[in-house]
Amino acid sequence: MTLHAATSQAGKDYGQQLTLDANVEWKHHVMVELRAWIDTRKGQGATHMTMEEFRHVARNQPDTHKAWGAITTAAKNAGLIEFDGYVKAQSVKTHSHPIGRWRLR
């Protein structure tokens, strides 16, 4: 096994860009939906979210679940969310593994 953080990050960035390039129209629609969902949540008094919560209610679903990581990064880069630690996943299929907790901005 080779450990190299910069190479690992470069691979992640490359993979996410490939996913977004293949799903340009989906990215646009899901980002519009995410912005509206975040605004609604903030209006309800929420201060944090997990992408798992949004994925559960999103009307725009990707061809592959792997695309969600790219959307999380896009939302962070757009200033919609800010990383704020980890929480346990709620999805039964994930067996409570740690997932990102995001502060709504």
N, C-alpha and C positions, 0 to 999 in steps of 0.2 A: 504494500500500500504506500502511496506517495502522498504526503501532506504538504500542501502549498496553498495558503489562503488566497493569494492574488489569482492564481490559476483557477482555483475553484470558483471564485467570484466571476471571473471572465467567462467560464463555462456557463454559469447561471445566466449572466447577462445575454450571452449569445443565444441560448435556448429560449429565453423569454422573448427576445426580438424575433426569432424565427416563428414562434407561436403568434405573435402580434402581426407579423407580416402576412401570415397565412389567414388571419382572421380580422382584417382591418375593419370591415363593416361591423362585425360583432363587437369589437372593442369600442367603436364609436357609440353604438346603442347601449352597451352595458355601462359605459362611463356616464352617459346621460342619466340612465336609470339609477346608478349609484349616487350621483350628486343629488338627485331628487329624494332618494331614500335617506341619505344623510341629513338633508334639510328637514325632512319629516321627523326623523329621530331627534334632532336637536330641538325642534319645536315641541316635542314631547318631554323635553328635559334630559334626554340622554347625553352623556359626556363621552362614552366609549362604545366600541363595537368590536366584533370579530368578523373577519371575512366570512366565516362559517355562517353567521347569522344572515348576512346579505345573500350568500349563495342559496340559502334555504328558501328565500322568498323571491329571488330574482326571476323575472319573466324571460330574460335573455340568457339562455344557457349555451355554453360553448360545445363544440364537437368533442372536446376532451377536457377532463377535469384539470389537466395540467395547465390550462390557460389561466386559471384563477391566480396563480402566483404572479403572472405578468400584470394582471389587473391591480393586485395589491401594490406592486411596485409603481404602476402608473398613478394610482391614487395618492400614494406617498409623495411622488415627485410633483404632482399637481397641487400639493399642499392641502389636500382634503383630510388626511389622517397623519398622525404622528405615532410612532411606536412607543408603547408604554408597558412593556413587559409581556408576560405569558399568563395564560389561564388554561384550564383543562377544556378540551373539546367536549361538546355536548352530543355530537352525533354518535349514535350507538355503534356504528361500524368502526369508529376510530378508537374505541376503548380508552377514552379520556387522555389521549396524548396531548402534550403541550402545544398550544397554538398562540399566535400573536394577538395581543390586546392592543387596540388602536384608539388613541384619543381623537375625538372629532375636532376638527379645526374650523 
